[in-house]
């Protein structure tokens, strides 16, 4: 059985899993011991076929990878690529929902319906869509199209970033991390972190911040809003607590 987590609810579930011979993520993690010291420190690079390159944390052996990347560059690349993968996952979810909304408006996705028309209209207004005199389906079509354009745009800024506090928006622009579009920021991460493209860890992390903002204020927020429109916004429910 996995080590106790310190949370009585989690530990109770782990006990149930152990009794029923169910393998959990913690069990599989413990089975990997001993863990690779280089990998745990983030000082192992497997981006190109010359690797894996490993940096000696004690300064006694190799201090640079085959491409010249040091420990800072390697660890920043690893972190940034993981950020891009998460952003891509959330963003692709949002893209699918935007396509569904678009096709619903066009009469193609007939198994779906608008469950929260009020939120549909509010979100459409944020994207600058005129809603007066239009049916919900027409608004859905236009909103789906407007959202999909933000995936491919190469300059400007994402509409939903305007929800952030003004001071925060100013900080993003001042530090040059305000995302321009959704797909471009994920692609740039993959380009910037490839062998020989950017060895300056600060630049690499800058693209990680853009990708994370794309996730939170782009794909993830889009997916949440469109899920509410298509399936209904969450409502508080009365539940029974078991002691």
C-alpha positions as CSV (number, residue, x, y, z in Angstrom):
1,X,0.0,0.0,0.0
2,X,1.1,3.6,-0.7
3,X,2.6,5.7,2.0
4,X,0.0,7.7,4.1
5,X,-0.7,11.1,2.7
6,X,-1.7,12.8,6.0
7,X,-5.2,13.3,4.8
8,X,-7.7,10.9,6.5
9,X,-10.0,10.8,3.5
10,X,-7.3,10.0,1.0
11,X,-5.7,7.5,3.4
12,X,-9.1,5.8,3.8
13,X,-9.5,5.5,0.0
14,X,-5.9,4.1,-0.3
15,X,-6.9,1.4,2.3
16,X,-9.9,0.5,0.3
17,X,-7.9,0.3,-2.9
18,X,-5.2,-1.9,-1.2
19,X,-7.9,-4.3,0.1
20,X,-9.4,-4.6,-3.4
21,X,-6.0,-5.0,-5.0
22,X,-6.4,-1.8,-7.0
23,X,-3.2,-0.1,-8.1
24,X,-3.1,3.7,-7.6
25,X,-0.8,6.4,-9.0
26,X,1.0,6.4,-5.6
27,X,1.6,2.7,-5.7
28,X,3.0,2.8,-9.2
29,X,5.2,5.8,-8.3
30,X,6.7,3.9,-5.3
31,X,7.4,0.9,-7.5
32,X,9.8,3.1,-9.5
33,X,12.2,3.5,-6.6
34,X,15.0,4.2,-6.6
35,X,14.2,7.2,-8.7
36,X,16.7,8.7,-11.2
37,X,18.6,11.5,-9.4
38,X,19.2,13.4,-12.6
39,X,15.5,13.2,-13.6
40,X,14.3,14.2,-10.2
41,X,16.5,17.3,-10.3
42,X,15.3,18.2,-13.8
43,X,18.9,17.9,-15.0
44,X,18.2,15.3,-17.7
45,X,17.4,16.2,-21.3
46,X,15.9,13.8,-23.8
47,X,14.7,16.4,-26.4
48,X,17.0,15.3,-29.3
49,X,18.4,11.9,-30.4
50,X,21.8,12.8,-29.1
51,X,20.5,12.4,-25.5
52,X,19.8,11.8,-22.9
53,X,22.2,14.4,-21.6
54,X,22.7,14.6,-17.9
55,X,24.3,17.4,-15.9
56,X,26.3,16.5,-12.8
57,X,24.8,18.5,-9.9
58,X,28.1,18.3,-8.0
59,X,30.1,19.9,-10.8
60,X,32.5,17.0,-11.1
61,X,31.5,15.7,-14.5
62,X,29.5,17.0,-17.5
63,X,28.1,20.5,-17.0
64,X,26.7,21.0,-20.5
65,X,24.6,18.8,-22.9
66,X,25.6,18.0,-26.4
67,X,24.0,21.2,-27.7
68,X,25.7,23.4,-25.0
69,X,22.7,23.6,-22.7
70,X,23.5,23.8,-19.0
71,X,21.4,22.8,-16.0
72,X,19.4,26.0,-16.1
73,X,18.5,25.7,-19.8
74,X,17.7,22.0,-19.5
75,X,15.4,22.3,-16.5
76,X,13.7,25.4,-18.0
77,X,13.1,23.5,-21.3
78,X,11.6,20.5,-19.4
79,X,9.3,22.7,-17.4
80,X,8.3,24.8,-20.4
81,X,7.5,21.7,-22.6
82,X,5.3,20.3,-19.8
83,X,3.5,23.7,-19.6
84,X,2.9,23.6,-23.4
85,X,1.5,20.1,-23.2
86,X,-1.0,21.1,-20.5
87,X,-2.0,24.2,-22.3
88,X,-2.4,22.2,-25.5
89,X,-4.7,19.7,-23.7
90,X,-7.0,22.3,-22.2
91,X,-7.0,24.3,-25.4
92,X,-7.9,21.4,-27.6
93,X,-10.8,20.7,-25.3
94,X,-11.9,24.3,-25.7
95,X,-11.5,24.1,-29.5
96,X,-13.7,21.0,-29.7
97,X,-16.5,22.7,-27.7
98,X,-16.2,25.8,-29.9
99,X,-16.6,23.7,-33.0
100,X,-19.6,22.0,-31.4
101,X,-21.1,25.4,-30.7
102,X,-20.5,26.5,-34.2
103,X,-22.0,23.3,-35.7
104,X,-25.0,23.6,-33.3
105,X,-25.7,27.1,-34.6
106,X,-25.4,25.8,-38.2
107,X,-27.8,22.9,-37.5
108,X,-25.2,20.2,-37.8
109,X,-24.7,19.1,-34.2
110,X,-28.4,18.4,-33.7
111,X,-27.9,16.3,-30.5
112,X,-26.9,19.4,-28.6
113,X,-28.8,22.4,-27.4
114,X,-28.3,25.8,-25.6
115,X,-28.8,25.0,-21.9
116,X,-27.7,28.5,-20.6
117,X,-28.9,31.1,-23.1
118,X,-28.1,34.0,-20.7
119,X,-24.4,33.0,-20.5
120,X,-24.4,32.6,-24.3
121,X,-25.4,36.2,-24.7
122,X,-23.0,37.5,-22.0
123,X,-20.1,35.7,-23.6
124,X,-21.1,36.8,-27.1
125,X,-21.1,40.4,-25.9
126,X,-17.5,40.0,-24.5
127,X,-16.4,38.9,-28.0
128,X,-18.1,42.0,-29.6
129,X,-20.9,40.1,-31.2
130,X,-24.2,42.0,-31.6
131,X,-27.0,39.9,-30.2
132,X,-30.1,42.1,-30.8
133,X,-32.7,40.5,-33.0
134,X,-30.7,37.3,-33.3
135,X,-31.8,33.7,-32.4
136,X,-29.7,31.8,-29.9
137,X,-28.6,29.5,-32.7
138,X,-27.3,32.4,-34.8
139,X,-25.5,33.8,-31.8
140,X,-24.0,30.4,-31.1
141,X,-22.7,30.2,-34.7
142,X,-21.1,33.6,-34.6
143,X,-19.6,33.0,-31.1
144,X,-18.1,29.6,-32.1
145,X,-16.5,31.2,-35.1
146,X,-15.1,34.2,-33.1
147,X,-13.6,31.9,-30.6
148,X,-12.0,29.7,-33.2
149,X,-10.3,32.7,-34.8
150,X,-8.4,33.3,-31.5
151,X,-6.8,29.9,-31.9
152,X,-5.1,30.9,-35.1
153,X,-4.5,34.6,-34.7
154,X,-0.9,35.7,-34.9
155,X,-1.1,39.1,-33.1
156,X,-3.2,41.0,-30.7
157,X,-4.5,39.6,-27.5
158,X,-7.1,37.1,-26.2
159,X,-10.5,38.4,-25.5
160,X,-10.9,36.8,-22.1
161,X,-7.6,38.2,-20.7
162,X,-9.6,41.4,-20.4
163,X,-11.3,39.8,-17.4
164,X,-8.1,40.1,-15.4
165,X,-7.5,43.1,-13.2
166,X,-6.2,46.1,-15.1
167,X,-3.0,46.1,-13.1
168,X,-2.3,42.5,-14.0
169,X,-3.0,43.2,-17.7
170,X,-0.5,46.0,-17.5
171,X,2.1,43.8,-15.9
172,X,1.7,41.2,-18.7
173,X,2.2,43.7,-21.4
174,X,5.1,45.4,-19.6
175,X,6.9,42.0,-19.2
176,X,6.0,40.9,-22.8
177,X,4.2,37.8,-21.8
178,X,0.7,38.8,-22.9
179,X,-0.5,35.9,-25.2
180,X,-1.2,36.8,-28.8
181,X,-3.1,33.7,-29.8
182,X,-3.6,30.2,-28.5
183,X,-1.9,27.9,-31.0
184,X,1.0,30.2,-31.7
185,X,2.2,30.2,-28.1
186,X,2.2,26.4,-27.8
187,X,4.0,26.1,-31.2
188,X,6.6,28.7,-30.1
189,X,7.3,26.7,-26.9
190,X,8.2,23.6,-29.1
191,X,10.3,25.7,-31.4
192,X,12.1,27.7,-28.7
193,X,13.0,24.6,-26.6
194,X,14.3,22.5,-29.5
195,X,18.0,21.7,-29.8
196,X,20.1,24.8,-30.8
197,X,17.2,27.2,-30.9
198,X,17.3,29.0,-27.5
199,X,19.8,28.3,-24.7
200,X,18.8,31.3,-22.6
201,X,16.7,30.0,-19.8
202,X,15.0,33.4,-19.1
203,X,13.7,33.5,-22.7
204,X,12.5,29.9,-22.5
205,X,10.6,30.6,-19.3
206,X,9.1,33.6,-20.9
207,X,7.4,31.3,-23.4
208,X,6.3,29.0,-20.5
209,X,4.5,32.0,-18.9
210,X,2.7,32.8,-22.2
211,X,1.7,29.2,-22.6
212,X,0.3,29.1,-19.1
213,X,-1.7,32.3,-19.7
214,X,-3.0,30.7,-22.9
215,X,-4.1,27.8,-20.8
216,X,-5.8,29.7,-18.0
217,X,-7.3,32.7,-19.9
218,X,-7.6,30.9,-23.2
219,X,-8.5,27.2,-23.8
220,X,-9.3,26.3,-20.2
221,X,-11.6,29.3,-19.6
222,X,-13.2,28.9,-23.1
223,X,-13.9,25.2,-22.3
224,X,-15.5,26.1,-19.0
225,X,-17.7,28.8,-20.4
226,X,-18.9,26.7,-23.4
227,X,-19.5,23.7,-21.2
228,X,-21.9,25.8,-19.2
229,X,-23.6,27.1,-22.3
230,X,-24.0,23.6,-23.9
231,X,-24.7,21.5,-20.8
232,X,-25.9,24.0,-18.2
233,X,-24.2,26.1,-15.6
234,X,-23.5,24.4,-12.2
235,X,-26.1,25.0,-9.5
236,X,-25.7,24.5,-5.7
237,X,-27.3,21.2,-4.6
238,X,-28.1,19.9,-1.1
239,X,-26.2,16.8,-0.2
240,X,-26.0,14.4,2.7
241,X,-22.7,14.1,4.5
242,X,-21.7,10.7,5.8
243,X,-19.8,10.7,9.1
